[in-house]
Amino acid sequence: TGQDPSGTTPNTPQQETPTTPMTKAKALAKSVLKEAEEARTLIVSIEGLECSEPLRNALDEHAKCMVDLYRKLTSLISSGVDDLQSYQEHFDNAVRYTAWFKARKKIANSMKTASSSSNPSAGAST
């Protein structure tokens, strides 16, 4: 009596599979925080490279924006908000911020590569 022979009972968990705005926001919050940490790591990795200060400052600002976005998302999540309209602006910002970061990450990695290849014996000269 507890199970439906038509097979509808096994389908019940599948109804939970569609991503709700809140579920998407939770995943995004983790991703956003990870990216902020990655930006901070990148700042340290290019510290001391010639002309890196503007990029370090921009990456620092990016990390702050991502932490702020994380706080906004977690505030909505903890309030129980689960409608797409409430999250949409934050989702859009995350896409823009991440695209910006990917481009700056390439620049930073190019700077590191150029620095190590142009100066393989750094510190050896007087």
C-alpha positions in Angstrom: 0.0 0.0 0.0 2.9 2.4 0.7 4.4 2.0 -2.8 2.6 2.8 -6.0 3.0 -0.1 -8.5 2.9 2.3 -11.4 6.4 3.5 -10.5 5.6 7.0 -9.4 7.3 6.6 -6.1 10.8 6.2 -7.6 10.2 9.4 -9.6 9.7 11.5 -6.5 13.4 12.1 -5.9 13.8 13.1 -9.5 11.4 16.0 -8.9 14.0 17.5 -6.6 16.6 17.4 -9.3 15.7 20.7 -11.1 17.9 23.4 -9.8 16.0 26.1 -7.8 17.3 29.6 -7.7 18.5 29.1 -4.1 20.4 25.9 -5.0 22.1 27.7 -7.9 22.9 30.6 -5.5 24.5 28.2 -3.0 26.7 26.8 -5.7 27.5 30.2 -7.0 28.4 31.5 -3.5 31.0 28.7 -3.1 32.4 29.5 -6.6 32.5 33.2 -5.9 34.4 32.8 -2.7 36.9 30.4 -4.4 37.5 33.0 -7.1 38.2 35.7 -4.5 40.8 33.4 -2.9 42.3 32.7 -6.3 42.6 36.4 -7.0 44.4 36.9 -3.7 46.8 34.1 -4.5 47.4 35.6 -7.9 48.2 39.0 -6.3 50.9 37.4 -4.2 52.3 35.5 -7.1 52.9 38.6 -9.2 54.1 40.8 -6.3 57.4 42.3 -7.1 57.1 41.9 -10.9 57.8 45.0 -12.9 54.6 47.1 -13.7 52.3 44.7 -11.7 50.9 47.2 -9.3 47.9 48.3 -11.4 47.0 44.7 -12.0 47.5 43.8 -8.3 45.2 46.7 -7.3 42.6 45.6 -9.8 42.7 42.0 -8.6 42.4 43.2 -5.0 39.3 45.2 -6.0 38.0 42.1 -7.8 38.5 40.0 -4.7 36.6 42.5 -2.6 33.7 42.6 -5.1 33.5 38.8 -5.0 33.5 38.7 -1.2 30.7 41.3 -1.3 28.8 39.3 -3.8 29.2 36.2 -1.6 27.8 38.1 1.3 24.8 39.3 -0.7 24.1 35.7 -1.9 24.4 34.2 1.5 22.2 36.8 3.0 19.4 36.0 0.5 20.0 32.3 1.0 19.8 32.5 4.8 16.6 34.6 4.5 15.0 31.7 2.6 14.6 33.6 -0.7 14.1 31.2 -3.6 12.8 33.3 -6.5 14.9 33.9 -9.5 14.2 37.6 -9.7 15.9 38.2 -6.4 19.1 36.5 -7.5 19.2 37.5 -11.2 21.3 40.6 -10.7 23.8 38.7 -8.6 24.0 35.9 -11.2 24.6 38.5 -13.9 27.3 40.2 -11.9 29.0 36.9 -11.2 29.2 36.2 -14.9 30.7 39.6 -15.7 33.1 39.5 -12.8 34.3 36.0 -13.7 34.9 37.0 -17.4 36.9 40.0 -16.2 38.9 37.8 -13.9 39.7 35.2 -16.5 41.2 37.9 -18.8 43.3 39.4 -15.9 44.4 35.9 -14.9 45.8 35.4 -18.4 47.6 38.7 -18.2 49.1 37.9 -14.8 50.2 34.5 -16.0 51.8 36.1 -19.0 53.6 38.5 -16.8 55.0 35.7 -14.6 56.1 33.8 -17.7 57.7 36.8 -19.3 59.5 37.6 -16.0 60.9 34.1 -15.5 61.9 33.7 -19.2 63.5 37.1 -19.5 65.4 36.8 -16.3 66.2 33.2 -15.6 69.0 34.0 -13.2 67.2 36.6 -11.2 69.3 37.8 -8.3 72.5 36.4 -9.8 73.7 39.6 -11.2 75.1 42.5 -9.2 
